Amino acid sequence: MAEAKDDYPAHAATYSAFSKLMTFTLLWIIVLLVAMALGLIAHLPLLGLVVGIGGSIALLIGFAVLG
């Protein structure tokens, strides 16, 4: 029983890191889908490119600062 209590901080840290990774992945997929929709469906390829690159950089910087 004492071993389970010793593992809790490691499990909590792993869960937190995995949660941040999944959040980043989902947000990045959404940014890419929006950029593709702007470029392909709305016929605004330049805006789609700006949103795709800008959104990806913003996500990377945001999660680097928060992580």
N, C-alpha and C positions, 0 to 999 in steps of 0.2 A: 504494500500500500504506500509506503514512503517513496518508492521509486516513481509512482504515478504523480505524486506532488512535485517531484524534482523535474519531471518532464514538462510540466505545464508552461513555464516561460518559453521554452523552445517551441512548443506547439503553438502558443499564442503568437510568437514572432513569425512563424511559418505561415499561419493563417492570415496574418496582417499583410505579409509580403505577397501572398497569393491573391488576396483580395485586391490589392493595389494593381497587380499585374492584370487581373481580369477586367478591372475597371478601365485601365488604360487600353487594353485590347478592344473592348466594346466601343469605347469612345473613338478610337482610331478607325475602326471599321465604319462607324457612322459618318465620320468626316470624309472618308474615302467614297462612300456611297453618295453622299451629298455632292461631292466634287464631280463624280462621274455623272450624276443626274443633271447637274448644271451644264456639263460639257456636251452630253449626248442628247438629252431630252429637251432642255431649254435652249439649246444652240448658243450657249455662252461659254465657249471653251476657255477664254482668257480668265473669266471670273472663276470658272471651275479649277483652273490651274492655280490661281492665287489662293483660293479657299483650301485646296488640297495641300499645297506646300506650306501655306501659313498656318493652317490648322494642325498639321503634323508637327511643325516646329513649336507651336504654342503648347501642344500636348507634351512634347518632349521636355520643354523647359519647365512647364508646370509640374510634371511628375518628378523631375530632377530636383526641383526646389522643395516639393512636399516630401520626397522620399528621403 
